[in-house]
Amino acid sequence: MVAAFVAGAALAACSPQPPLLGAAPLPPVAGSPAAAAGVREVVLGVDRLIGGFNPHTLADQTPISEAVADLLLPSAFHQGATGQWVINRTLLDSAAVTGTQPFTVTYRIRRNAQWSDVTPIAAEDFGYLAEEMRSQPGVVDSAGYQLINQVISRDGGKTAEVVFNRPYAGWRTLFRNLLPAHLLKDAPGGWSEGLDAGVPVSGGPFAMTSLDRSRGELVLERNDRYWDTPALVDRIRFRQGTEGALADALRTGGAQGALFSRPDAITMSLLRQAGPGLAPVAVPQPVLVSVLLRTAGPVLSDQRVRTAVAALLNRPSLIATGVASGPSTALQADSEVLAPSTPGYHPTAPAGAVPVAPDPDTARRLLTDAGYTHGPTGWTLAGQPLRLVVAAPANREPYGTLADRVVDQLRAAGIDAQLREIDPDQLFGTALGPKAAEASSRDAPGEAGRNPAVAPARADSGIDMVVLPQPATGNPATQLASWYGCPLVVPASQAPAPPNPAAFCDLTLQPVIERALTQDDPAGPISATIETALWQQAVTIPLYQPTLLLVTTSQVAGVVPGTPLEGPLAAAARWQLRR
Amino acid sequence: MTAPSRRNRSLLNLLAGLACLAVVTTGCLPAGGTSRPDVGAPANTQARGDEGNGSYRAPRVPPGPAVFVAHGAPFTGYNNATVQMNSDPDNDVVLNQVLADPFVVDGNGKFLLNSDLLVSAELTSKDPQVVTYKIKPNVRWSDGAPWDCSDFYLAWLAGSGTTTHFTPATTRGLDRATGECRDKNTFVETYRSPYADWRENYMHHVILPAHVLERQTGIADVTALSATSAPADLKRVGDFWNSGWNGFNAATMPASGPYQFDNSTTGEQTVLIRNTDWAGNPGGPATIVLKSVPDAAAAVRGLASRQFGVVQLPADPLLADRLRALAEQGVVFDQRGGSTVEHLDLNLTSQLFRDPVVRTAFAQCVDRNELVDKLVRGVRPETQPLGSLALLPDDARYQDLYSSRMVADPQQAQVTLERAGWILDSDGVYSRAGQRLTFAISHDGSPAHSMEVELIRKQCRQAGMEITDGATTDLGDALRNGRFAVALTTSSRIPRVWSVADHYATKGPLNYQHYSNPEVDAALSVAETEYSESTQMDALAKADRALADDLVSLPLFQLPIMWAYSNSIDSVYREALSGVTWNANEWTVK
């Protein structure tokens, strides 16, 4: 089926298609063939059409993936504007805790809920998602799934009984964006690559019918198999173009809306020049842009060195580069766990101290304490340079740029830093996961044998730091455990879960982290003590929460962007075209 | 030597023509303009007098009636090689048939020995390089005086920079050689260093009547003059050479080519009649009347009404459309890529553009396709952004070196800048360490260039660059004095090596960008001195690649040239530098 979809996309690429935004002026929609044929089509400009569409992987955390996920992939609960979780009655008849020994949640799926290929949406989809989230590296908020013991299918698959090892206070956040297990579970690379070429079936109001990256076009059509209220527009056509082309298209009526994935001061200026009548709404994304200092390698496993490196970074400059005077300027991330847009967020960053402000003196002291000396070639330990590899997902700006800046800052401070931009699937799926450690262990003796001068063999992928998206708008306790927690202890029948991307595990913090995960603390799951400890650990240096900008013209009515988790197009099924 | 080259002057004139483009912007094709095939028989690029052995003889042509040619500005001077005239193309179009060159260059740029006048013109020694011109006996000017070695000698003396009393537009080539007359019909050049483009030295109407100059100045024998002659004598001949042939005076302007001036010539109209002293076969048209018609639209109307048989016009999309529409009235419209290219020159001494990151980002944000769409494709639909600083798209060795560098992607430009530490300010302009990414693009103020700069300004504004319009009334002065960050300029790619060396060799006379790359210097040195064309082209291609790597100038596009003629003439072709009349003697007119 995946192959069939890909073939369909390829066919679409061969047939005459409207041009990319920017290749030529777009005709006003009223005069378009679609309009002439009575098709209610909304053209949405996008500045980047990159990445896959699995919203659960760090590799696919792109604005476009996030934007379309909720239109195609059904969720058990939705997040409301104030952060509360509300059952999705379109998918479920009920969802409730039905047992405490063991902790059990039962989901009753609506009889008529089905994928667009007529396969019922079933407990199998719950089980597939739970299993992959528990076992795959580089996923978003895996801790809740690590608590699941099993998913039992009942009632012909229309009831999913989810049995947990331990109670899970944030259970309502589970099973967002179900994936079609019947297509992915047996496909090679199904989890990480099965949705790279598009989403083959839909359980939402729209279905993806065409993805042509060479032409920069993605088409969502109304899902005729959708069992709930049908979408009011027939088609949403995403067309890629430069920001200038997008602004022109909005002005001339060539597009009815646009998604700017990294709006900056130039974007805002272009939109002002595009004239009145445009409604820009900044939608914070569900992640933070963060610098991760991994504890997996021999260098940064030493907290003193991590803190020294953090003290050498010019965080304000990194933030200024990343936000580029755009809407994210107001969303500086000063909490280790919560995004600025999250209810209950408050800054916890140590004022004026590392890593909020650079502190070369502290860095020098800590590195000296750790045994390093500073000479004409920079910092060395036993004659070997202090060498750090800084990685970023390739083709996912601004991560690469910020990693580049980190490298420059470290080099200026005498550290031999190197940049590696790595394919996102490989970076999050392999290089930061347990397989990398295995591979490095195998390779290291040979490498050391070739050159006795090399540093001691590393039991990891060699990546010391990463600039990456850090999930930050879901369940706080889940985020805390997923990003900073040790792999949870699971029954002997289950394989241990992969480590977090930093390979960080602090046994003194772990009880607090697990308690927050399993108990619904009215005071909030993230204590000031935890935050303080995390800042001191210098494992993650959050920078800011990125935003995307949804701009619509007066031709579109009913535009209500969702929460960061729901995405900017959450209400697209209720959009209407004004003639 | 800091005077602009003769090629540059031609380009400025062409540019003046391009200025019309801006006026008719609304007539431009939309993006991705539709193909509009040109109408009429393919023009003949070959000289009919090509003997097939590297030489040219004026062919026998049936005598025909007069041909009226419309061109832009009035004829202003017989000596078109002075810094003042600077190879004015409106003079060239008149002089093509009046002043003979040692070689005839056909529409493909092929050099053919003018064997109606010369026995030979050869490289007779390589070390040292010696070139010998042997003139046929009894070749005469139209006033009966011999066309002989003294005329070559005068051209060398005036153009070599040997004395400062002459003010030629350029000394390139001649400045490497010493000229002497071995006898009345043998002129010999001995070079101080090898020079592969020696055939260029006496082209473009620089062989002028020494006997006229002698008569007018009282100098008995110009061949006796040298740098050590009495300054007063040199001044006299220099003064006359510099300005004595300005305007029109039939008595001092005899012909050495197939046609000569008729006394009925006026300021607005030059009348050429057959030169009865011409050694070769007589030209076809009985007379050639070249009329200055500054209003190009009037020239088109004149062609439609058969007032004119040939029109040489500035490249203009609206005029091109009008001419295409006249096909059924027997008008043949034609166009081609010219020898002139436009480029953005970056001043490497400026604080901004000495930084390769800024050069890279600027290159990435300029959308050349939009420029070509709006400025060029209306005339020449097949034009693509230019991919070379050394070669033209028609050259066999042409390679597009810039599409991968000039990606027209402002977001990529932003990434380039941000990775180098530039931070976007709230006004949407990048800055770094207190320096803002703001600069002007200097240009000559023509409407077309103003439009180009405005397009580039908008394109790169999306990349966080603040660009201002640096129009100036004296671009040359701004360039010479380094008062620019980026300059929108034009230059000719004929001759190729000259052009590149002038602009990009460390000591190039037009290297106002202060570019210096030993690799380029070495390659250009080989290109200038290597006689083998393939080796010369290899070296030029190497220099071209190094220039692209350094992003010193950003090529934009090749300017088109266009012309039209009545189908009562068999074939008219516009040679890139000389214009439509380069082979007017060969025209067969019904």
Chai-1 contact restraints between the chains, C-beta under 6 A:
chainA,res_idxA,chainB,res_idxB,connection_type,confidence,min_distance_angstrom,max_distance_angstrom,comment,restraint_id
A,A24,B,A31,contact,1.0,0.0,6.0,A-B,restraint_1
A,A24,B,G32,contact,1.0,0.0,6.0,A-B,restraint_2
A,E243,B,Q462,contact,1.0,0.0,6.0,A-B,restraint_3
A,G244,B,Q462,contact,1.0,0.0,6.0,A-B,restraint_4
A,D264,B,L424,contact,1.0,0.0,6.0,A-B,restraint_5
A,A265,B,L424,contact,1.0,0.0,6.0,A-B,restraint_6
A,A265,B,S426,contact,1.0,0.0,6.0,A-B,restraint_7
A,A265,B,G428,contact,1.0,0.0,6.0,A-B,restraint_8
A,I266,B,G428,contact,1.0,0.0,6.0,A-B,restraint_9
A,I266,B,Q462,contact,1.0,0.0,6.0,A-B,restraint_10
A,I266,B,G464,contact,1.0,0.0,6.0,A-B,restraint_11
A,S269,B,G428,contact,1.0,0.0,6.0,A-B,restraint_12
A,A320,B,I423,contact,1.0,0.0,6.0,A-B,restraint_13
A,T321,B,E418,contact,1.0,0.0,6.0,A-B,restraint_14
A,T321,B,I423,contact,1.0,0.0,6.0,A-B,restraint_15
A,A324,B,L424,contact,1.0,0.0,6.0,A-B,restraint_16
A,S325,B,L424,contact,1.0,0.0,6.0,A-B,restraint_17
A,S325,B,D425,contact,1.0,0.0,6.0,A-B,restraint_18
A,S325,B,S426,contact,1.0,0.0,6.0,A-B,restraint_19
A,E397,B,V415,contact,1.0,0.0,6.0,A-B,restraint_20
A,T401,B,V415,contact,1.0,0.0,6.0,A-B,restraint_21
A,T401,B,E418,contact,1.0,0.0,6.0,A-B,restraint_22
A,T401,B,R419,contact,1.0,0.0,6.0,A-B,restraint_23
A,D404,B,R419,contact,1.0,0.0,6.0,A-B,restraint_24
